[in-house]
Amino acid sequence: MSNRKIGIIGAGPVGSIMAAYLARKGEDVFLVDIKQELIAAIEAGGITITGVGDNFNIRLKGTGNFAASLERFHADWIFIAVKSNFLESLMEEIKLFYKPGQKFLIMQNGIDNEDRPAEEFGEDNVFRLVINYAGMIDEPGTVRLSFFNPPNYIGIRSKKNEAEAKEMAEVIDGAGLETVFVPDIKKYEWKKTILNAALMPVCASTGFTMKEAMRLEETRFLCEKILSESIQVAQKMGYEYEENFLENALSYLSKAGHHKPSTSLDLEAGNPIEYIFQPIIDYGKKTGVPTPFLESLTKVMRAIEHQQRIL
């Protein structure tokens, strides 16, 4: 045990899996989410983890339906596992109960997600975690771990925080979710977002699963083009990967299963879409690197989302 009180905001697959593994290790974990059906089920029967890796059930120290519920828990570390499009409104809630000394670990997908919290709460208080696992909620309280391609990566905004970042990594790693500290977290944010960008808009625009998108020549072509232009933007931003990164990425994506990425599921359910790959387009414009394939499919997604809202 780390003797740290850990609050997690967001009881979706990422937050619930993290909460369950930490609680099983013996950490004091308090999980909150605005979806009452999720919290009610976890409060009644704990979290059940199935799928790849360990299968187990565990109860948490406490739960709540609002971020402000963490005020009574006096958390040392607050892990933020909500979608990035809810971050701004969430920070307004957090400001109502935030106490000096509390640290934030941003667990969202995307690029630069830690920047705004760092502006709001100070660079010394914000850490970033690049998650390399994913899951599905089979029913409230039961989460299926779909895959884990270890390790996860923890990084910092301020060099003063290296020791605490390493402590966070050790705590999560010791709980069974392999995690390491890296000094250049932005490089890993970009790498994961590039991989997500290759499949998310293609699958959302076509309705294909990831495996279907990589098997069909036409959609695999789109994925390869998006990868290529995204890598060029990353290079312009100063992030270099292995010489054969494009080929490795295609090989990695080809192993994806018959399931859909979160953007597809949200689009089909009529939920707000998290356009985590939009920064690649934006940075492309700033650096003079065109991203026509990614930008075109993103526009298709936005058109579908818009149409759903008016129907």
C-alpha positions in Angstrom: 0.0 0.0 0.0 1.1 3.5 -0.7 -0.8 5.2 2.1 -2.2 7.6 -0.5 -5.9 8.3 -0.9 -6.8 8.1 -4.5 -9.8 9.7 -6.1 -10.8 8.7 -9.6 -13.3 10.8 -11.6 -14.9 8.7 -14.3 -16.3 5.2 -13.9 -16.1 4.3 -17.6 -13.9 1.3 -18.6 -10.5 3.1 -18.1 -11.4 4.6 -14.7 -13.1 1.5 -13.4 -10.3 -0.8 -14.4 -7.7 1.5 -12.7 -9.9 1.7 -9.6 -10.4 -2.0 -9.4 -6.7 -2.9 -9.7 -5.6 -0.3 -7.2 -8.3 -1.3 -4.7 -7.3 -5.0 -5.0 -3.7 -4.0 -4.1 -5.1 -2.4 -1.0 -5.2 1.2 -2.0 -7.9 3.5 -0.6 -9.9 4.3 -3.8 -12.9 6.6 -4.1 -14.7 6.5 -7.6 -17.1 9.1 -8.8 -19.3 9.4 -11.9 -22.4 11.3 -12.9 -24.0 8.1 -14.3 -26.0 7.0 -11.3 -26.6 3.4 -12.7 -22.8 2.8 -12.8 -22.1 4.1 -9.3 -25.2 2.3 -7.8 -24.0 -1.0 -9.2 -20.4 -0.5 -7.9 -21.7 0.7 -4.5 -23.8 -2.5 -4.2 -21.5 -5.1 -5.5 -18.1 -3.7 -6.2 -16.3 -3.8 -9.6 -16.0 -7.1 -11.5 -13.2 -7.3 -14.0 -13.3 -9.9 -16.8 -11.6 -10.4 -20.1 -7.8 -10.6 -20.7 -5.6 -10.8 -17.6 -7.0 -11.2 -14.1 -10.7 -11.8 -13.4 -11.8 -10.6 -10.0 -14.3 -8.7 -8.0 -13.3 -5.9 -5.5 -15.1 -3.3 -3.4 -13.8 0.3 -3.2 -13.4 2.6 -0.2 -16.2 4.7 -1.5 -18.2 6.1 -4.4 -20.1 9.3 -5.4 -22.1 10.9 -8.1 -20.3 14.2 -8.4 -16.7 15.3 -8.5 -17.4 17.3 -5.4 -18.0 14.0 -3.6 -14.2 13.8 -3.4 -14.2 16.7 -0.9 -15.1 14.4 2.0 -12.5 11.8 0.9 -9.5 14.2 1.1 -7.7 12.6 -1.8 -4.0 13.0 -2.2 -4.1 12.0 -5.9 -7.0 12.7 -8.2 -7.1 10.6 -11.4 -9.1 12.2 -14.2 -10.6 9.5 -16.5 -13.5 11.4 -18.2 -13.5 12.2 -21.9 -11.5 15.3 -22.9 -14.5 17.2 -24.1 -15.7 17.3 -20.5 -12.4 18.6 -19.0 -13.2 22.3 -19.0 -16.5 21.9 -17.1 -14.9 19.3 -14.8 -12.2 21.8 -13.8 -14.8 24.3 -12.7 -16.3 21.6 -10.4 -12.9 20.7 -9.0 -12.1 24.3 -8.2 -14.9 24.2 -5.6 -13.2 21.6 -3.5 -9.5 21.7 -4.5 -7.0 21.8 -1.7 -3.4 22.9 -2.1 -1.2 19.8 -2.3 -3.6 17.6 -4.2 -2.1 16.2 -7.4 -3.9 15.4 -10.7 -3.1 12.6 -13.0 -4.7 13.1 -16.5 -5.6 9.7 -18.0 -7.4 10.9 -21.1 -6.5 10.0 -24.7 -5.2 12.8 -26.9 -2.5 15.4 -27.2 -1.8 18.2 -24.7 -4.7 17.3 -22.3 -2.6 18.1 -19.3 -1.9 21.6 -20.4 -5.1 23.3 -19.3 -5.2 21.7 -15.9 -1.5 22.8 -15.5 -2.5 26.3 -16.3 -5.4 26.1 -13.8 -3.8 24.3 -10.9 -0.1 24.7 -11.5 2.5 22.7 -13.3 3.8 21.2 -10.1 0.4 19.6 -9.5 -0.4 17.9 -12.8 0.9 14.6 -14.2 0.0 12.8 -17.4 -0.7 9.1 -17.9 -0.8 7.5 -21.4 -3.0 4.5 -21.0 -2.4 1.4 -23.2 -5.3 -0.7 -22.0 -9.0 -0.6 -23.0 -12.2 -2.2 -22.0 -16.0 -2.4 -22.3 -18.7 -2.1 -19.7 -20.7 -5.3 -20.2 -23.2 -4.2 -17.5 -23.0 -1.6 -14.7 -20.3 -2.9 -12.3 -18.8 -5.4 -14.8 -16.0 -4.3 -17.0 -14.3 -6.4 -19.6 -10.6 -5.7 -20.2 -10.3 -5.9 -24.0 -6.6 -5.6 -24.3 -3.5 -4.3 -22.5 -0.3 -3.6 -24.5 2.0 -2.7 -21.7 3.4 -0.5 -20.4 1.4 2.6 -19.5 3.5 5.8 -19.4 3.6 8.5 -16.7 5.2 11.9 -17.4 5.5 15.3 -15.8 5.1 19.0 -16.6 7.6 20.1 -13.9 11.0 18.5 -13.2 10.3 19.0 -9.5 7.7 16.2 -9.8 9.9 13.4 -11.1 10.1 11.6 -7.7 6.3 11.7 -7.2 5.7 10.6 -10.8 7.9 7.6 -10.3 6.0 6.9 -7.1 2.7 7.0 -9.0 4.2 4.6 -11.6 5.3 2.2 -8.9 1.9 2.2 -7.3 0.0 1.5 -10.5 2.7 -1.0 -11.7 2.5 -2.8 -8.3 -1.2 -3.1 -8.7 -0.8 -5.2 -11.8 -1.0 -2.6 -14.6 2.5 -2.3 -15.9 3.5 1.4 -15.8 6.8 3.3 -16.2 8.0 6.8 -15.8 9.2 8.6 -19.0 10.8 12.1 -19.1 9.3 12.9 -22.6 5.6 12.1 -22.2 4.5 14.2 -25.2 6.3 11.8 -27.5 4.1 9.0 -26.2 0.9 11.1 -26.3 1.6 11.7 -30.0 2.4 8.0 -30.7 -0.8 6.7 -29.2 -2.9 9.5 -30.9 -1.3 8.7 -34.3 -2.4 5.0 -33.9 -5.9 6.1 -32.8 -6.2 8.6 -35.6 -5.5 5.8 -38.2 -8.5 3.7 -37.2 -11.0 5.9 -35.3 -12.2 8.1 -38.2 -12.2 5.3 -40.7 -14.3 3.0 -38.5 -16.7 5.7 -37.4 -17.2 6.8 -41.0 -17.8 3.3 -42.4 -19.3 1.4 -39.4 -16.6 -1.2 -39.7 -14.9 -2.9 -36.8 -11.1 -2.3 -36.5 -10.3 -5.8 -38.0 -12.7 -5.1 -40.9 -11.1 -1.8 -41.6 -7.6 -3.3 -41.8 -8.7 -6.3 -43.9 -10.4 -4.4 -46.7 -8.0 -2.9 -49.2 -9.8 0.4 -49.6 -10.0 1.2 -45.9 -6.5 -0.1 -45.1 -5.3 2.4 -47.7 -7.0 5.2 -45.8 -5.5 4.0 -42.5 -2.0 4.0 -44.1 -2.4 7.5 -45.6 -3.6 8.9 -42.2 -0.6 7.2 -40.5 1.8 8.6 -43.0 0.6 12.2 -42.8 0.2 12.1 -38.9 3.8 10.8 -38.6 5.0 13.8 -40.8 3.2 16.2 -38.5 4.8 14.6 -35.4 8.2 14.9 -37.1 7.7 18.6 -37.7 6.8 18.9 -34.0 10.1 17.3 -33.1 9.0 13.7 -32.3 11.0 11.0 -34.0 10.1 7.3 -33.8 11.8 4.2 -35.0 12.8 4.2 -38.7 10.1 1.6 -39.6 7.4 3.1 -37.4 4.9 3.2 -40.3 5.3 -0.5 -41.0 5.2 -1.4 -37.3 2.1 0.7 -36.8 0.3 -1.1 -39.7 1.3 -4.5 -38.3 0.1 -3.5 -34.9 -3.2 -2.2 -36.2 -3.7 -5.3 -38.3 -3.9 -7.3 -35.1 -6.9 -5.3 -33.9 -10.0 -7.4 -33.0 -13.6 -7.4 -34.2 -14.7 -4.5 -32.0 -15.2 -0.8 -32.7 -13.3 2.1 -31.2 -15.0 4.4 -28.7 -15.6 7.1 -31.3 -17.8 4.6 -33.3 -19.7 3.5 -30.3 -20.3 7.1 -29.2 -21.4 8.0 -32.7 -23.9 5.1 -32.9 -25.2 5.9 -29.4 -25.6 9.6 -30.1 -23.1 10.6 -27.5 -20.7 13.6 -27.8 -17.7 12.6 -29.9 -14.2 13.0 -28.5 -12.1 14.1 -31.5 -8.8 13.3 -29.9 -7.0 13.4 -33.3 -8.1 17.0 -34.1 -4.8 18.4 -32.7 -2.9 16.5 -35.4 -4.9 18.5 -38.0 -4.4 21.7 -36.1 -0.6 21.2 -35.7 -0.4 20.2 -39.3 -1.8 23.6 -40.3 0.6 25.4 -38.0 3.6 23.6 -39.3 2.6 23.5 -43.0 2.1 19.8 -43.2 -1.2 18.9 -45.0 -3.4 16.2 -43.5 -6.1 15.7 -46.2 -7.1 12.2 -45.4 -7.4 12.7 -41.7 -9.1 16.1 -42.1 -11.6 14.7 -44.7 -12.7 11.8 -42.6 -13.0 14.0 -39.6 -15.3 16.2 -41.5 -17.4 13.1 -42.5 -17.6 12.2 -38.8 -18.7 15.7 -37.8 -21.3 15.6 -40.6 -22.7 12.3 -39.4 -22.8 13.6 -35.8 -24.5 16.8 -36.9 -27.1 14.9 -38.8 -27.9 12.7 -35.8 -28.5 15.7 -33.7 -31.1 17.2 -36.0 -33.0 13.9 -36.7 
